[in-house]
Amino acid sequence: MWARALAYGKFGGPEVLELIKVWTPEPGPGQVRVKVRTGGLNPIDGKLRAGVFSGGLPVLTPARLGSEFAGVVESVGEGVDEFAAGDEVIGIVPERSGHAEALISPAEFLAPRPQSVSWAASSAISAGGMTAYGALGEIDIQTGDTVIIHGASGAVGTIAVQLARLWGADTVIGTASEENHDYLREIGAVPVSYGPGLRERLSAVVPDGRPVKMLDAAGREAVADSIGFVTNPASDVISLLPFVDEEFGVKFNILRYDGDVLRAVAALVADGSITVREPTVFGFDEPAKAHELLDTGHTHGKVVYEIG
Ligand SMILES: NC(=O)c1ccc[n+]([C@@H]2O[C@H](COP(=O)([O-])OP(=O)(O)OC[C@H]3O[C@@H](n4cnc5c(N)ncnc54)[C@H](OP(=O)(O)O)[C@@H]3O)[C@@H](O)[C@H]2O)c1
């Protein structure tokens, strides 16, 4: 079937985005064809469109965008028993074909759509959830830990705060701008503003005598001001941003596609253990508007396309 899909033919600002027609084939063995309802945006979508990772080379053929989505299963390929036509699913496609009216996904990277949240919110948990789950797993959260989460009001951070609490952290301190402090309190974090004076503000809230661990979803300035609170940075700090690991001798984490983790996060959302902030929704006909908000870096909740 033919479907409209988001693409860009050259690197640049949101204005380079265009909708193209792509052919979506029948699903092969182990695959599922999904009619997409909503698609979540992530910072990487804006960075790819802007050519941050292009090394100065041009775009040769229109490049597709988008990884996370929510939709309805249309058909399944050979060997797929866990999903059937009509099932509501969420997922994440590794090859960036997610922002389209239809897509092919490996069945292993799908989870049942949590019915407790809206279509928009359910397309906004796969990437942040899998990243938060994987990164926090690397710093081995234990009961009684203090955890500092930089970028706590973002897609990764909001799920990381809630997971850290669920996994036993006693105190979760989250850095975010002031507008997001009430929301951070709601999900169980002690909010702290980032920027000049961060070290002093952290000193006022980091409890004495307990191990401090850290997840960085913000960047080097935040880590520079807070690494002194961690006794064992090499094992207890994980950054999602490039170069922070080399500069501070901490771990680096890259999103690993893991269907079991996706289904675990989806189940926690479905039973209300993790809450999801209602995203800002844009129509698929005007794709640049969503990227304009994404590019600000302060979206206050996720940005989502309503696609079909
Ligand atoms: N390595 C990986 O595999 C991987 C995976 C996912 C994400 N990431 C990266 O991790 C980062 C966060 O991703 P996300 O999806 O959570 O993004 P997001 O939803 O856009 O959230 C960004 C967060 O950063 C905060 N922030 C903005 N400027 C800041 C500053 N100067 N200092 C400290 N915090 C600041 C924002 O706070 P306010 O809005 O409150 O100002 C918000 O909490 C992005 O850079 C993304 O590319 C990496």
The ligand as a Tripos MOL2 file, in Angstrom:
@<TRIPOS>MOLECULE
LIG
   48    52     1     0     0
SMALL
NO_CHARGES

@<TRIPOS>ATOM
      1 N1         22.3870    8.1610   23.9700 N.am      1 LIG1
      2 C1         21.1450    7.8380   23.6190 C.2       1 LIG1
      3 O1         20.8620    6.7370   23.1180 O.2       1 LIG1
      4 C2         20.0390    8.8340   23.8360 C.ar      1 LIG1
      5 C3         18.7140    8.3900   23.8920 C.ar      1 LIG1
      6 C4         17.7060    9.3230   24.1470 C.ar      1 LIG1
      7 C5         18.0300   10.6610   24.3170 C.ar      1 LIG1
      8 N2         19.3310   11.0530   24.2140 N.ar      1 LIG1
      9 C6         19.6810   12.4620   24.4000 C.3       1 LIG1
     10 O2         19.3380   12.8150   25.7380 O.3       1 LIG1
     11 C7         18.8810   14.1530   25.7730 C.3       1 LIG1
     12 C8         17.4960   14.1760   26.4310 C.3       1 LIG1
     13 O3         16.5780   13.4920   25.5990 O.3       1 LIG1
     14 P1         15.0110   13.6570   25.8420 P.3       1 LIG1
     15 O4         14.3370   12.8690   24.7940 O.co2     1 LIG1
     16 O5         14.6770   13.4200   27.2630 O.co2     1 LIG1
     17 O6         14.8630   15.2380   25.4970 O.3       1 LIG1
     18 P2         13.7260   16.2710   25.8730 P.3       1 LIG1
     19 O7         12.4380   15.5790   26.1070 O.co2     1 LIG1
     20 O8         13.7950   17.3430   24.8530 O.co2     1 LIG1
     21 O9         14.2020   16.8720   27.2730 O.3       1 LIG1
     22 C9         15.3110   17.7190   27.3650 C.3       1 LIG1
     23 C10        15.5830   17.9940   28.8350 C.3       1 LIG1
     24 O10        16.7960   18.7570   28.9580 O.3       1 LIG1
     25 C11        16.5540   19.8440   29.8480 C.3       1 LIG1
     26 N3         17.4720   20.9390   29.5130 N.ar      1 LIG1
     27 C12        17.3870   21.8120   28.4860 C.ar      1 LIG1
     28 N4         18.4380   22.6710   28.5180 N.ar      1 LIG1
     29 C13        19.1850   22.3040   29.5960 C.ar      1 LIG1
     30 C14        20.3860   22.8050   30.1730 C.ar      1 LIG1
     31 N5         21.0370   23.8540   29.6570 N.pl3     1 LIG1
     32 N6         20.8770   22.1740   31.2760 N.ar      1 LIG1
     33 C15        20.2340   21.1250   31.8270 C.ar      1 LIG1
     34 N7         19.0850   20.5970   31.3170 N.ar      1 LIG1
     35 C16        18.5770   21.1890   30.2260 C.ar      1 LIG1
     36 C17        15.0980   20.1990   29.6370 C.3       1 LIG1
     37 O11        14.6220   20.8970   30.7600 O.3       1 LIG1
     38 P3         13.5100   22.0640   30.7080 P.3       1 LIG1
     39 O12        12.5890   21.7770   29.5510 O.co2     1 LIG1
     40 O13        12.8420   21.9280   32.0350 O.co2     1 LIG1
     41 O14        14.2510   23.3280   30.5100 O.co2     1 LIG1
     42 C18        14.4950   18.7950   29.5200 C.3       1 LIG1
     43 O15        14.3280   18.2250   30.8010 O.3       1 LIG1
     44 C19        18.8900   14.6630   24.3200 C.3       1 LIG1
     45 O16        20.0780   15.3770   24.0820 O.3       1 LIG1
     46 C20        18.8800   13.3920   23.5020 C.3       1 LIG1
     47 O17        19.4630   13.5590   22.2240 O.3       1 LIG1
     48 C21        20.3310   10.1860   23.9920 C.ar      1 LIG1
@<TRIPOS>BOND
     1     1     2 1
     2     2     3 2
     3     2     4 1
     4     4     5 ar
     5     4    48 ar
     6     5     6 ar
     7     6     7 ar
     8     7     8 ar
     9     8     9 1
    10     8    48 ar
    11     9    10 1
    12     9    46 1
    13    10    11 1
    14    11    12 1
    15    11    44 1
    16    12    13 1
    17    13    14 1
    18    14    15 2
    19    14    16 1
    20    14    17 1
    21    17    18 1
    22    18    19 2
    23    18    20 1
    24    18    21 1
    25    21    22 1
    26    22    23 1
    27    23    24 1
    28    23    42 1
    29    24    25 1
    30    25    26 1
    31    25    36 1
    32    26    27 ar
    33    26    35 ar
    34    27    28 ar
    35    28    29 ar
    36    29    30 ar
    37    29    35 ar
    38    30    31 1
    39    30    32 ar
    40    32    33 ar
    41    33    34 ar
    42    34    35 ar
    43    36    37 1
    44    36    42 1
    45    37    38 1
    46    38    39 2
    47    38    40 1
    48    38    41 1
    49    42    43 1
    50    44    45 1
    51    44    46 1
    52    46    47 1
@<TRIPOS>SUBSTRUCTURE
     1 LIG1         1 GROUP 0 **** ****
